[in-house]
Amino acid sequence: MNEREIGALLDAHDALVKAYVDESLTFLEFVSAYGEFPRNYALDADSASAAQRTVLRFFRKRIAFHSLVSGILSGLRSADDPTDIPYEDAGRFLPDIALMRIRELVARHPDFTAHPDL
């Protein structure tokens, strides 16, 4: 991916986070559109070519922010374990928890960047 493609991809996912935090998207719409970002994209500097690593370094803080969003969503998916939470409660509370946690994340990182070591 080149710089413009990565920038557009990050912009699109920033917009999804904004829309979710503003409640323009439901939890299911957000999760469906957000998908496995950034995990399923070639945004890992360790496996990139030297030229790609240079471009990825430019976006590293934005990628780090989206890794935190992904971590929140991943944690909620693993929390959706029926042994601990009755299914009907999980379906009701997990979207609220996701919104609360992502709003807190955006409040801590309003520019949608985070330190890559977080």
C-alpha positions in Angstrom: 0.0 0.0 0.0 1.2 3.5 -0.7 0.9 6.6 1.5 -2.4 7.8 -0.1 -4.0 4.4 0.2 -3.0 4.0 3.9 -4.2 7.6 4.6 -7.5 7.0 3.0 -8.0 3.7 4.9 -7.2 5.4 8.2 -9.5 8.3 7.3 -12.3 6.0 6.6 -11.9 4.1 9.9 -11.6 7.5 11.8 -14.9 8.4 10.3 -16.4 5.1 11.5 -15.2 5.7 15.0 -16.6 9.3 14.9 -19.9 8.1 13.6 -20.1 5.4 16.3 -19.2 7.8 19.1 -21.8 10.3 17.8 -24.3 7.4 17.7 -24.9 7.8 13.9 -24.0 4.1 13.7 -25.4 1.3 15.8 -23.0 -1.2 17.5 -23.7 -3.8 14.9 -23.3 -1.4 12.0 -20.0 -0.2 13.5 -18.6 -3.6 14.1 -19.6 -4.8 10.7 -18.0 -1.8 8.9 -14.9 -1.7 11.1 -14.2 -5.4 10.7 -10.8 -6.6 11.8 -9.1 -3.3 11.1 -6.1 -2.8 11.4 -5.2 -6.5 11.9 -6.3 -7.8 8.5 -4.4 -5.1 6.6 -0.7 -4.9 5.7 0.0 -2.3 8.3 2.6 -4.2 10.4 6.0 -2.6 10.0 7.7 -5.9 11.0 6.5 -7.7 7.9 6.7 -4.7 5.5 9.4 -3.9 2.9 11.9 -1.2 3.7 9.9 1.3 1.5 6.6 0.4 3.2 8.2 0.7 6.7 9.0 4.3 5.9 5.4 5.0 5.0 4.1 3.1 8.0 6.3 5.0 10.3 4.5 8.2 9.2 1.2 6.7 10.2 2.3 4.7 13.3 0.4 6.8 15.8 -2.8 6.6 13.9 -2.4 2.8 13.4 -1.7 2.5 17.2 -5.0 4.3 17.9 -6.9 1.9 15.7 -5.1 -1.0 17.4 -6.6 0.2 20.7 -10.1 0.4 19.1 -9.6 -3.2 17.8 -8.4 -4.3 21.2 -11.6 -3.0 22.8 -13.8 -4.8 20.2 -11.7 -7.9 20.6 -12.1 -7.8 24.4 -15.8 -7.5 24.0 -16.0 -10.4 21.6 -14.1 -12.6 24.1 -16.4 -11.3 26.9 -19.4 -12.5 24.9 -18.9 -15.9 26.7 -22.2 -17.3 27.8 -20.6 -19.0 30.8 -20.3 -15.6 32.5 -23.0 -13.5 31.0 -26.5 -14.6 30.1 -26.9 -14.2 26.4 -29.8 -11.8 26.6 -27.7 -9.6 29.0 -24.7 -9.7 26.8 -26.7 -8.6 23.8 -28.0 -5.7 25.8 -24.9 -4.6 27.7 -22.0 -5.2 25.3 -23.0 -2.4 22.9 -23.3 0.0 25.8 -19.9 -1.1 27.1 -18.3 -0.7 23.7 -19.7 2.8 23.2 -18.5 3.8 26.7 -15.0 2.4 26.2 -14.6 3.8 22.7 -15.8 7.2 23.9 -13.3 7.1 26.7 -10.6 6.2 24.2 -11.5 9.1 22.0 -11.6 11.4 25.0 -8.0 10.4 25.8 -6.9 10.5 22.2 -9.1 13.2 20.5 -6.7 13.4 17.5 -7.1 9.7 16.9 -3.4 9.0 17.5 -1.8 7.0 20.3 1.7 6.1 21.3 2.7 2.9 19.4 3.9 1.3 22.6 0.5 1.3 24.3 
